[in-house]
Amino acid sequence: MKIGIVLYPTYGGSGIVATELGKSLAEKGHEVHFISYKFPVRLNVSSNRIFYHEVRVSNYPLFHYPPYESSLTSKLVDIIRFEKLDVLHVHYAIPHASAARTAQQILKEEGIQIPFITTLHGTDITLVGKDPFFKPIITFSINKSEAVTTVSESLKQDTLQNFDIKNEIHVIPNFITPSNEAYTINRDHYAEKDELLLVHVSNFRKVKRLEDVIKVFSKIHTKIKAKLILIGDGPERAKAEMLCRELGTCSKTNFVGTINNAREVVSICDLFFLPSETESFGLAALEAMSVGVPVISSNTGGLPEVNIDNYSGYLCDVGDINTMAEKALHLLQNKEVLDQFKQQAKFQANKFNQDKIVDQYIALYKEVIQKQQATIL
Ligand code: GMT
């Protein structure tokens, strides 16, 4: 198949999943065309089956706001027409699904038919989507997609509750990519031999509750020798740094920024924190588990579908920093239990096997293509 993938190119989960999916599809023999405004950060392979098409936005002075959706739509029309794509898979509803729908209508006028699939990743529904202003366009583009997928059952229920959806929603969870490279990271650069390492990875947005990570750490570090690594960057960073100063944990906290080898750094850690307000899936937690790091997370959204309480880690109420600290100490002060949880975390992560999950997308592509061909005949 010739597949077009529209994505955000950044470190955000939706872009990572879309990129890894495309890489895997190419490995399975499909031709994949990535379409975005910037080269996707995880597109670190070369393959004669992978293509990248950049959307350029006009900066004509009249445009106070550059018309990205129109540029994307025009790019889609051009690529679908020229590359003769069989199916388009857009990640994130705004503005990718609506651009896909307009491109589809333009091409229909020329006698070209292409189905498109929309994958909802969470923030498009739970945050952006709840702004009533966006509701009509999100509802319309979901209903006009030939197929819709969500990354968790919880996100499916959120979507059904908040939008008037006529389409069936398929749940296809995120997956872990096997990491083939042998890690060479030196743990000594991050901690003393007798110190435990705690870690958090995110885009430091409010929804991630970074302050809870720092507060939990301040409760823990007086009881055990430990350091905290914070991977990522974003709007809450300055506040987080102030809080570390207030709580006197600066010397034990390492803000390493947005790094390419995040999973490698996580792999040398003992415990991962994801106390988010809401999380449709929690790819960062799954990636931590895949390298044997148990997770203390909140129990909202899709997190209970990923992190199993008292097995791959612990689930706590949002904002319950006392229980988070208590559970973390329970693991960190009992080496045997911690080692058992490390193994269990890896085992749980393996359920999100890339091959099986990518095959579910392939089956869906085939289904929508066949359905569309049947309507033409
Ligand atoms: O978490 C973010 O802020 C980034 C966001 C995105 O759209 O890239 O992540 C969402 O999609 C990920 C991949 O499906 C999920 O693992 C994250 O849980 C989800 N984030 C939220 O729901 C807050």
Residues whose N, C-alpha, C, O or C-beta is under 5 A from the ligand:
A	BS01	GMT	G12 G13 S14 G15 H121 G122 T123 V151 T278 E279 S280 F281 G282 L283
